Amino acid sequence: MPHVQITWVAGRSAEQKRKITQRVTQALVEDGRAKLENIHVTFHDLPATDYAEAGVMVADQQRAP
């Protein structure tokens, strides 16, 4: 039972997440031979104040997610 967890800075729309879910699921079915009904995808949307890259908080980087 594949479970894909995507953790990123919040800011994507429901439509963007829907498309990503479909593509990830398709890849697992086609390339990973997983059964569609067994695939789970979760999104963990973090505020920019709770996510850092290269030692710098994303909130301090002045960029879009």
MODELLER restraints for C-alpha pairs under 7 A, 6 or more apart:
rsr = mdl.restraints
at = mdl.atoms
rsr.add(forms.Gaussian(group=physical.xy_distance, feature=features.Distance(at['CA:1:A'], at['CA:38:A']), mean=4.99, stdev=0.5))
rsr.add(forms.Gaussian(group=physical.xy_distance, feature=features.Distance(at['CA:1:A'], at['CA:39:A']), mean=6.00, stdev=0.5))
rsr.add(forms.Gaussian(group=physical.xy_distance, feature=features.Distance(at['CA:2:A'], at['CA:38:A']), mean=6.61, stdev=0.5))
rsr.add(forms.Gaussian(group=physical.xy_distance, feature=features.Distance(at['CA:2:A'], at['CA:39:A']), mean=5.11, stdev=0.5))
rsr.add(forms.Gaussian(group=physical.xy_distance, feature=features.Distance(at['CA:2:A'], at['CA:40:A']), mean=6.29, stdev=0.5))
rsr.add(forms.Gaussian(group=physical.xy_distance, feature=features.Distance(at['CA:3:A'], at['CA:39:A']), mean=6.06, stdev=0.5))
rsr.add(forms.Gaussian(group=physical.xy_distance, feature=features.Distance(at['CA:3:A'], at['CA:40:A']), mean=4.71, stdev=0.5))
rsr.add(forms.Gaussian(group=physical.xy_distance, feature=features.Distance(at['CA:3:A'], at['CA:41:A']), mean=5.80, stdev=0.5))
rsr.add(forms.Gaussian(group=physical.xy_distance, feature=features.Distance(at['CA:4:A'], at['CA:40:A']), mean=6.20, stdev=0.5))
rsr.add(forms.Gaussian(group=physical.xy_distance, feature=features.Distance(at['CA:4:A'], at['CA:41:A']), mean=4.72, stdev=0.5))
rsr.add(forms.Gaussian(group=physical.xy_distance, feature=features.Distance(at['CA:4:A'], at['CA:42:A']), mean=6.34, stdev=0.5))
rsr.add(forms.Gaussian(group=physical.xy_distance, feature=features.Distance(at['CA:5:A'], at['CA:41:A']), mean=5.91, stdev=0.5))
rsr.add(forms.Gaussian(group=physical.xy_distance, feature=features.Distance(at['CA:5:A'], at['CA:42:A']), mean=4.95, stdev=0.5))
rsr.add(forms.Gaussian(group=physical.xy_distance, feature=features.Distance(at['CA:5:A'], at['CA:43:A']), mean=6.01, stdev=0.5))
rsr.add(forms.Gaussian(group=physical.xy_distance, feature=features.Distance(at['CA:6:A'], at['CA:42:A']), mean=6.22, stdev=0.5))
rsr.add(forms.Gaussian(group=physical.xy_distance, feature=features.Distance(at['CA:6:A'], at['CA:43:A']), mean=4.89, stdev=0.5))
rsr.add(forms.Gaussian(group=physical.xy_distance, feature=features.Distance(at['CA:6:A'], at['CA:44:A']), mean=6.06, stdev=0.5))
rsr.add(forms.Gaussian(group=physical.xy_distance, feature=features.Distance(at['CA:7:A'], at['CA:43:A']), mean=6.01, stdev=0.5))
rsr.add(forms.Gaussian(group=physical.xy_distance, feature=features.Distance(at['CA:7:A'], at['CA:44:A']), mean=4.64, stdev=0.5))
rsr.add(forms.Gaussian(group=physical.xy_distance, feature=features.Distance(at['CA:7:A'], at['CA:45:A']), mean=6.14, stdev=0.5))
rsr.add(forms.Gaussian(group=physical.xy_distance, feature=features.Distance(at['CA:8:A'], at['CA:44:A']), mean=6.49, stdev=0.5))
rsr.add(forms.Gaussian(group=physical.xy_distance, feature=features.Distance(at['CA:8:A'], at['CA:45:A']), mean=5.54, stdev=0.5))
rsr.add(forms.Gaussian(group=physical.xy_distance, feature=features.Distance(at['CA:8:A'], at['CA:46:A']), mean=6.05, stdev=0.5))
rsr.add(forms.Gaussian(group=physical.xy_distance, feature=features.Distance(at['CA:9:A'], at['CA:45:A']), mean=5.55, stdev=0.5))
rsr.add(forms.Gaussian(group=physical.xy_distance, feature=features.Distance(at['CA:9:A'], at['CA:46:A']), mean=4.81, stdev=0.5))
rsr.add(forms.Gaussian(group=physical.xy_distance, feature=features.Distance(at['CA:9:A'], at['CA:47:A']), mean=5.79, stdev=0.5))
rsr.add(forms.Gaussian(group=physical.xy_distance, feature=features.Distance(at['CA:9:A'], at['CA:48:A']), mean=5.68, stdev=0.5))
rsr.add(forms.Gaussian(group=physical.xy_distance, feature=features.Distance(at['CA:9:A'], at['CA:51:A']), mean=6.74, stdev=0.5))
rsr.add(forms.Gaussian(group=physical.xy_distance, feature=features.Distance(at['CA:9:A'], at['CA:65:A']), mean=5.95, stdev=0.5))
rsr.add(forms.Gaussian(group=physical.xy_distance, feature=features.Distance(at['CA:10:A'], at['CA:45:A']), mean=4.44, stdev=0.5))
rsr.add(forms.Gaussian(group=physical.xy_distance, feature=features.Distance(at['CA:10:A'], at['CA:46:A']), mean=5.19, stdev=0.5))
rsr.add(forms.Gaussian(group=physical.xy_distance, feature=features.Distance(at['CA:10:A'], at['CA:47:A']), mean=5.65, stdev=0.5))
rsr.add(forms.Gaussian(group=physical.xy_distance, feature=features.Distance(at['CA:10:A'], at['CA:65:A']), mean=6.99, stdev=0.5))
rsr.add(forms.Gaussian(group=physical.xy_distance, feature=features.Distance(at['CA:11:A'], at['CA:65:A']), mean=6.12, stdev=0.5))
rsr.add(forms.Gaussian(group=physical.xy_distance, feature=features.Distance(at['CA:21:A'], at['CA:41:A']), mean=6.56, stdev=0.5))
rsr.add(forms.Gaussian(group=physical.xy_distance, feature=features.Distance(at['CA:25:A'], at['CA:39:A']), mean=6.67, stdev=0.5))
rsr.add(forms.Gaussian(group=physical.xy_distance, feature=features.Distance(at['CA:28:A'], at['CA:34:A']), mean=5.65, stdev=0.5))
rsr.add(forms.Gaussian(group=physical.xy_distance, feature=features.Distance(at['CA:29:A'], at['CA:35:A']), mean=6.10, stdev=0.5))
rsr.add(forms.Gaussian(group=physical.xy_distance, feature=features.Distance(at['CA:29:A'], at['CA:36:A']), mean=6.19, stdev=0.5))
rsr.add(forms.Gaussian(group=physical.xy_distance, feature=features.Distance(at['CA:48:A'], at['CA:57:A']), mean=6.98, stdev=0.5))
rsr.add(forms.Gaussian(group=physical.xy_distance, feature=features.Distance(at['CA:48:A'], at['CA:58:A']), mean=5.08, stdev=0.5))
rsr.add(forms.Gaussian(group=physical.xy_distance, feature=features.Distance(at['CA:48:A'], at['CA:59:A']), mean=4.68, stdev=0.5))
rsr.add(forms.Gaussian(group=physical.xy_distance, feature=features.Distance(at['CA:49:A'], at['CA:57:A']), mean=6.23, stdev=0.5))
rsr.add(forms.Gaussian(group=physical.xy_distance, feature=features.Distance(at['CA:49:A'], at['CA:58:A']), mean=6.54, stdev=0.5))
rsr.add(forms.Gaussian(group=physical.xy_distance, feature=features.Distance(at['CA:49:A'], at['CA:59:A']), mean=5.26, stdev=0.5))
rsr.add(forms.Gaussian(group=physical.xy_distance, feature=features.Distance(at['CA:51:A'], at['CA:57:A']), mean=5.83, stdev=0.5))
rsr.add(forms.Gaussian(group=physical.xy_distance, feature=features.Distance(at['CA:51:A'], at['CA:58:A']), mean=5.86, stdev=0.5))
rsr.add(forms.Gaussian(group=physical.xy_distance, feature=features.Distance(at['CA:52:A'], at['CA:58:A']), mean=5.27, stdev=0.5))
